[in-house]
Amino acid sequence: MELQFIKQKIQTIRGYQVILDFDLAELYEVSTKTLKQTVRRNIERFPDDFMFELTQMEYRILRSQIVTLESGRGKHSKYPPFAFTEHGVAMLSGILNSHKAIKTNIVIIRAFIALRKYALNFSELEQQIAKLEARFERDFSDVHEALKWLAAENQARAGDIATLQESNSSTENWHKRKRIGFKKEP
């Protein structure tokens, strides 16, 4: 059984990484009804953090996300599925004793472990990015401050030049200036 195929069956519901009962039944090559009956007979082995039943709303949302939904009578269960966490799948290995179930459980547990490692690596990467952002924000804040100062200086110079140009262009100052260049004798 391919690990990648099983990883696709793992979903996040209520903050847990879970596999739904109909996907497990497919992997174990048993009917969903048989799987649910076996779980109900051994319900004390499955506390809420090992297995939980989806609400009707969660089930409707889940069904609406399945694009290849077949229409017709009897194609889908009218009861919400069970969602099994990694520990719930491990507990299933104790009540499903077929050779296929044992092999499938090993592969499913490995898929959960691989996803957990991926999540840990992702969170470490996220922390490193946050550190880099903080460092660069601090470094760039100095650059931004220098650019603001330069912009203020440039604006002040532009204001001084504009004042100079205004004072030079006034007609009063024009007549009072000493003339240079060729002078014509009156």
JOBEL-V507462 format. One line per field, one symbol per residue. ss: DSSP state (H for helix, E for strand, C for the rest). phi: phi as a letter, one per 30 degrees, with the letter a starting at -180 (. if undefined). burial: I if it has 9 or more other ideal C-beta (glycine too) atoms within 8 Angstrom, else O. Layout:
ss = ???
phi = ???
burial = ???
This chain:
ss = CCHHHHHHHCEEECCEEEEEHHHHHHHHCCCHHHHHHHHHHCHHHCCCCCEEECCHHHHHHHHHHCCCCCCCCCCCCCCCCEEECHHHHHHHHHHCCCHHHHHHHHHHHHHHHHHHHHHHHHHHHHHHHHHHHHHHHHHHHHHHHHHHHHHHHHHHHHHHHHHHHHHHHCHHHHHHCCCCCCCCCC
phi = .dddddedddbcbhicdbbdedddedddhbdddddddddddbdddbdedcabcddedddddddddddcddckdidbddcdddccdeddddddddcccdddddddeddddddddddddddddddddddddddddddddddddddddddddddddddddddddddddddddddddddddddbjdccdd
burial = OOIOOIIOIIIOIOOIIIIIIIIIIOIIOOOIOIIIOIIOOIOOOIOOOIIOOIOOOIIOOIIOOOOOOOOOOOOOOOOIIIIIIOOIIIIIIOIIOOOOIIIIIOIIIIIIOIIIOOOOOOOOOOOOOOOOOOOOOOOOOOOOOOOOOOOOOOOOOOOOOOOOOOOOOOOOIOOOOOOOOOOOOO
